[in-house]
Amino acid sequence: MQVQSPARQRTAVVTGAGSPRGIGLATARRFAQEGWAVVVTDLNAEGVAASAQTLTDEFDVPVLGVASDVADPASVAALAEQVAASDLPPVGAVANIAGIPSPSSFLEMGIEEWNRVIAVNLTGDFLVAQAFVPQMIENGYGRVVNMSSVTAQHGGGVFSKTGYAAAKAGVIGLTKGMARELAQYGITVNAVAPGVVDTDIRVGSSDENEKALSAAVPLGRQCRPEEIAALYVWLCSADAGYITGTTQSINGGTYVY
Ligand SMILES: NC(=O)c1ccc[n+]([C@@H]2O[C@H](COP(=O)([O-])OP(=O)(O)OC[C@H]3O[C@@H](n4cnc5c(N)ncnc54)[C@H](O)[C@@H]3O)[C@@H](O)[C@H]2O)c1
């Protein structure tokens, strides 16, 4: 019997994968490159359809694109149903990447923005993981990687401010709690905390501001989405099976502790 690596027998669910220059598509691409089947999902239906087409054109692995809102329990349930009804291999990894920025200051932020920032950046990770972890338990292989940020570690200083810092700090607590509870099933749960990544998330940020952000990084440049993708996919590999409950800083030296 041919022994296959877990990646060849499993599906990775990647949220926030509808942005052409984003971390989500880069991560889905890296999963596919390493032989995983991939579910790409995003609030942006057109974007996710384009990402699914790109991956199908580039790789010989099963790919499913589904539009969903990670902050909406009904939408996440519909996503899980669509994945269960597909003929994809069992889900072995959830890469929570969907997120929104929040450059409003503490004194200016209204309750609606606060609720949305928490809902997408924190509740979304909870909902999507909860939808797929039972299958991981059943199938005997599971990895969850959640998206935090350096902003959670030092309270701001990049682009987004307090509301985003609170949501991304919540992701670290969510990750630690899940890691403790799911270890008994051999499922690992980690968070990734990037510094400034070269994507389109900082809507309205001027060239001057982007240059200043790069100059403030000790390594002198912004992170490439592919570098975050490599970390996500490695954390989902069999090799990373003894790493759980951690927050992996990937920030070019911006925050050293
Ligand atoms: N770019 C950075 O500097 C940076 C740094 C630290 C953390 N992050 C985090 O990385 C993640 C990806 O960011 P990015 O830079 O690739 O940005 P991006 O804007 O390119 O991608 C984010 C994606 O999330 C999607 N999305 C937004 N709300 C959603 C929802 N409710 N349901 C489903 N999808 C939704 C968007 O449509 C978009 O495609 C985010 O969680 C972000 O907070 C980014």
The ligand as a MOL file (V3000), in Angstrom:
LIG
                    3D

  0  0  0     0  0            999 V3000
M  V30 BEGIN CTAB
M  V30 COUNTS 44 48 0 0 0
M  V30 BEGIN ATOM
M  V30 1 N -1.5600 43.0400 5.7690 0
M  V30 2 C -1.0710 43.2260 6.9780 0
M  V30 3 O -0.2010 44.0960 7.2020 0
M  V30 4 C -1.5430 42.3700 8.1180 0
M  V30 5 C -0.8110 42.3710 9.3100 0
M  V30 6 C -1.2570 41.5860 10.3780 0
M  V30 7 C -2.3950 40.8250 10.2390 0
M  V30 8 N -3.0870 40.8580 9.0710 0 CHG=1
M  V30 9 C -4.2940 40.0480 8.9820 0
M  V30 10 O -4.1490 39.1450 7.9040 0
M  V30 11 C -5.4320 38.8050 7.3880 0
M  V30 12 C -5.4380 38.9470 5.8830 0
M  V30 13 O -5.2020 40.2800 5.5610 0
M  V30 14 P -4.6480 40.7700 4.1600 0
M  V30 15 O -3.5820 41.7210 4.4500 0
M  V30 16 O -4.4250 39.6440 3.2450 0 CHG=-1
M  V30 17 O -5.8970 41.6710 3.7070 0
M  V30 18 P -6.9190 41.5880 2.4810 0
M  V30 19 O -7.8400 42.7300 2.6810 0
M  V30 20 O -6.1690 41.4560 1.2260 0
M  V30 21 O -7.6640 40.2180 2.7590 0
M  V30 22 C -8.6650 40.0740 3.7250 0
M  V30 23 C -9.7900 39.2840 3.0950 0
M  V30 24 O -10.7810 39.0210 4.0930 0
M  V30 25 C -12.0300 39.1330 3.4540 0
M  V30 26 N -13.0950 39.3770 4.4170 0
M  V30 27 C -13.3700 40.5310 5.0750 0
M  V30 28 N -14.4380 40.3710 5.8500 0
M  V30 29 C -14.8490 39.0870 5.6950 0
M  V30 30 C -15.9050 38.3280 6.2390 0
M  V30 31 N -16.7820 38.8570 7.0980 0
M  V30 32 N -16.0440 37.0290 5.8500 0
M  V30 33 C -15.1790 36.4940 4.9670 0
M  V30 34 N -14.1690 37.1670 4.4170 0
M  V30 35 C -13.9960 38.4540 4.7880 0
M  V30 36 C -11.8840 40.2890 2.4850 0
M  V30 37 O -12.8830 40.2680 1.4890 0
M  V30 38 C -10.4730 40.0380 1.9610 0
M  V30 39 O -10.4710 39.2590 0.7880 0
M  V30 40 C -6.4330 39.7110 8.1140 0
M  V30 41 O -7.0130 38.9840 9.1870 0
M  V30 42 C -5.5540 40.8100 8.6660 0
M  V30 43 O -6.1190 41.4150 9.7910 0
M  V30 44 C -2.6900 41.6020 8.0070 0
M  V30 END ATOM
M  V30 BEGIN BOND
M  V30 1 1 1 2
M  V30 2 2 2 3
M  V30 3 1 2 4
M  V30 4 1 4 5
M  V30 5 2 4 44
M  V30 6 2 5 6
M  V30 7 1 6 7
M  V30 8 2 7 8
M  V30 9 1 8 9
M  V30 10 1 8 44
M  V30 11 1 9 10
M  V30 12 1 9 42
M  V30 13 1 10 11
M  V30 14 1 11 12
M  V30 15 1 11 40
M  V30 16 1 12 13
M  V30 17 1 13 14
M  V30 18 2 14 15
M  V30 19 1 14 16
M  V30 20 1 14 17
M  V30 21 1 17 18
M  V30 22 2 18 19
M  V30 23 1 18 20
M  V30 24 1 18 21
M  V30 25 1 21 22
M  V30 26 1 22 23
M  V30 27 1 23 24
M  V30 28 1 23 38
M  V30 29 1 24 25
M  V30 30 1 25 26
M  V30 31 1 25 36
M  V30 32 1 26 27
M  V30 33 1 26 35
M  V30 34 2 27 28
M  V30 35 1 28 29
M  V30 36 1 29 30
M  V30 37 2 29 35
M  V30 38 1 30 31
M  V30 39 2 30 32
M  V30 40 1 32 33
M  V30 41 2 33 34
M  V30 42 1 34 35
M  V30 43 1 36 37
M  V30 44 1 36 38
M  V30 45 1 38 39
M  V30 46 1 40 41
M  V30 47 1 40 42
M  V30 48 1 42 43
M  V30 END BOND
M  V30 END CTAB
M  END
